[in-house]
Amino acid sequence: MMSSSQQVRLRNRANVLHALRRRPGLSKIALARQLRISPATVGSIIAGLTEEGLVVSIGAGPSTGGRPAEHLELNRAGPVAVGVDLGQTMVRIGILNLAGKLLAQRSVPFQRHHNEVDLAAIVTQVEEMVGTFPHGTICGIGVAVPGLLDLERGMVRYAANLGWRNLMLRDAFAQVFGQPIVMIRNTNAALLAEDWWGNVVTRDPSIFVTLGSGIGAALRVDRHFIQGAAAVAGELGHIPIDPSGMRCSCGQRGCLEAMASGRAVQERYNRLRSRRMAVPNAAPLSLSEILQQAMEGEELARTVLEEAAYYLGIGLTILTNLLNPAVIVLGGELMEASDLLLRPIVQYIHTHALSDAAAAVTVVASTFRSDAALIGAASLVFDELFQGRIPVGEEVTAMT
Ligand SMILES: [Zn+2]
């Protein structure tokens, strides 16, 4: 059992780390003032954190009388965390430092076969990536999953887009890596990334909406993610928008995801295009090509995106009235065309949501775009480190 003084010290240590993450360059005096703890306590915590390699001095600033104040920041050459973002078509792996910068990353196509085969291949990819990382201390691996998780057992209960059910993900990683493995739902990870390192001030309640192949939302109230009674909360993509609309992967009709996701945009564009061209088997364009076309002003691509924005406006208006959020951050591949999407969505919310709710909400594009979940998954490892729940880690030497 931890004594209460140890608990207080651990909490102070975490607060110091978070304060330096938010505002690199603070001095000990500024930390003491901001956190309302004694300069002596801050001094002793900083000494410990310096010893651990988590905090470094970045020189002295102008003196305010007496000794010049020493500026501190999290050690950008210190421990790193591995983030893994399991997407429907792509697995992204990255290495994040304590300044919130991705030092290395790679994407590999996700081959969908069967649970174990997929997972073993992904673990191997992560192993390779870690092996090529020249030096540093890896303190853990964070995995972002587009699905329902059983965090206690480290299990993916169901991930429709990956075709996974009841998969012991944490164990599969733990068999290969000595470091702690943490898991998080991908949209929650994306919101965490914005909150920790993004340009967006994520005030409460905040929402992150991923507009990718599917559509999902992270809902955070009182700084806690809403999971729901069956861990299904945030399934914005399956809100029925048009009962006579397109068939959805969930079996219903007219879900937001079936009308306005990246996949929906791609399918609709290619269908209309081949009809217009009177060439039934014209080679379909990828989503990214379609978004590019729209940005360049191609009429059909613009029309299809306008329709998507209209349905997204409806979906987000429902969210705005239901949760009265302060911030909605929009991310995912579709936001590559954020210049075309953001304005009509915001306009729809402002003309259709209850006026007080519309006035309170700021809708913005994600700072990290398609890297958000990756950065968030790795940040979760740092969160564990800051809370003192995992050790700083072991030196990793390059494998030859
Ligand atoms: Zn659905």
Residues whose N, C-alpha, C, O or C-beta is under 5 A from the ligand:
A	BS01	ZN	G237 H238 C248 S249 C250 Q252 C255
